[in-house]
């Protein structure tokens, strides 16, 4: 599934232009333990492919199925109705195919349909996090191992992370149906050597049961359930649907039903105690895998949760904690990262990896340049 040479060259040029900016951003985040909300909306990561407006001409050439969902905005631009879940799903398919070489991506309407640009931002932020310990350049190639806690049916993080950096992923989920759907996506794109999926069968556990004792991972990632109950998730969904409909360029709100445009099942949208409790549990359990993982991380949607999570990390004995701000759609978000390894131990971790690679650096994949 190699990209055409012109795409590789363009990707390399984008990477060279962005590497300095991205490195500066990560250094700034490293110094800033409690970053303030910026006064203006944050832009996407410099290496994110989805800057500015979508190029719908290019997307429909690659994925003609998107064409029926295009509409003209009052300003005369081309767009889609983002309150229409079918349009959003088809846009995702087009983006994944055009920008990441993912030819097969089918998920049922009941499962979470994630916004691709925001998910890519998390991946690029993690690449900068890892780069800060290994010479300032994002590490690339299959020797870089990532654990995706709760990969879901869409497998979005492994697909983007492998396409951009050539990383190797292990994903876990408690939903056997979601795993079957994700496995079909992985197999349909010929990525079984790059993406492995595991069922979490130990009730109430996150890493135990799916992370083996003889494994080492460079980073873990997670998009935890945001809400604390089904009622809260439903209420939030109604508000979101109403806002989307009110600002949509599609048919008038009263003339259509308003299904949740990004979908999502109970395990994806809510859990007992919500995001804060989930991440606190992740922190506590991460202590048992401190020697096996260089960096743990999780999205945190609500800044109000950060003080409690910082306290939990202090109790857990985390050696370093970073909060990395991100743009997630129309709102500010961030991911929280923590490690139990001192800076010299982190550098030694990458030195060992480079020696095992045999040439001083992790190998660069044929189609993974960003």
C-alpha positions, 0 to 999 in steps of 0.5 A: 500500500505504498504512496505514489512518489509524488506524495512521498516527496510532498510529505517530506517537504511538509515535514521539513517545513514543519519540524522546526515549528513543531519542535518549538511547540513541544519544547514550549509545552514541556516547560509549561506545566499548567498551560493557559487556554489560548486567547484565540482558537489553536490551529492544527498541528503543523504536520497535520494534513488537514489545514484550512478548508477541505479540497472537495475536488480532490476528495471526490476524485479519490472517493466519488461516493462523497459527491452526492453529499456536497452542497453550496454554502451561502458564501458560495463555498463547497461543503457538506452537511455536518449534521448528516451522519452519512455525509460525515462518514463518507467524508471520513472515508474520503479523507482516509483514502486520499491522505492515508491510503486507507482504501477500506473503511466501513463501520456501522452507523451505531459506532463512533465515527471520529473526526479525522483531523482531530485524531491526526493531531493527537498522533502528531502530538505524540510524535513530538512527545517521543521526539523530545527524548530522541534528538528532536526528530519524530521516530519512525518505522515499525520498531516504534510500538504504540498501545491504543487503549480502546481502539474501537470499531474504527481503528482510527489511531492505528490507521493514521499513526501507521500511515504517517510514521510507520509505527506498529500498533496494538489495540484493545477493546472490550467490545467483541463486535467492535474488534471484528469490525476493526479487524475487517478494516485492518485485513482489508487494507493489508495491515495485519503486520502493523496492527494487532487487536486484542480483546479485553476480557478482564472486567474492570481492567485496562492494561492488565489482561491485554499488555503482556509482561514481555512487551515494551511500548514507546507510548500508549494512547486513549480516547476515554469515554467522556460522559458519566452516564447514558443520560448525560451522553444523551443530553450532550448529544441532543445539544450537539445535534441542535447546534450542528443543525442551527449552524448547518448549511443543510436543510432547515432543522425542522424538516429533518431528523437529527441523528448523532452525526458521529455516532457512538455506543455506550462503551464509547460515549460513557462509563461509570464516573466518566472521563475523570474516573477512567483516567484516574484508573488508567493512572493507577494501573499504569504503575504496574507497567511503569518499566514496560512503557516509556510514556502513557497518555490520554485525551482529557476533554474537560480542563476541570478534570486536570487538577484531580488528575495531577494529584493522582499522578503525584500519588502514583509517583510519575516522574514527569507530566506534560499537558499538550493543548490541541484543537479538537473540532470547534473546541479546545482539548488536550492530551495528558502524558506521564512517564515513570522514567527520568530523562536520562533513562528515556534517552537510554531507551531510544539508544537501545532501540537504535542499536537494535535497529543496527544503523543508529536510528529506527528505520524509516518506512517506505510510505510513512514520511510525514 
